[in-house]
């Protein structure tokens, strides 16, 4: 599966699925999307997962960071409403594990003990992480399946990018110039991803404008002391 560019990854790779965490406090509604409820626990879970993937300490997150996580949960629900069940099938287990291993490398957790410690510090366990990752991959596939077929990149556009952007970047880096024929495929993919980003942003704006969305001030926000993870531990 091709990786989308930074914008779409931010907009999607970090859209986490809605899980209700067992807690000793009463949960609260923080948003509704066309009648679908997003709970405080859903939001807390999304914030912790996104912070873990980004390698950001929980105690350094800002209200803006948390607000963006809630926005992505809202976007997730809007996308879910557009998706037939077949579009959100579980991705292959090896693809999920590959992404999990990439996250593990980011945390430099080379042994099981350090990895479990890193997960627990964010209130996560192996199973929860794998579920989040699988959901992210499914969303990416949904967006790709819908938008990529609509993208057509003309040869002239590839030539212009090569001349005006690609070659200047090579010269600035002091790298040897390569002919267009060798990099046309790479340039086509770059331009395709840029166009998908534009279409995706436009699609979300349209979905939001057509939907009934309300948000309420939460009673609390995710703290730097996450609750003990729930669910079974992975191997």
Order of alpha helices (4+ residues) and beta strands (2+ residues): beta-beta-alpha-alpha-alpha-alpha-alpha-alpha-alpha-alpha-beta
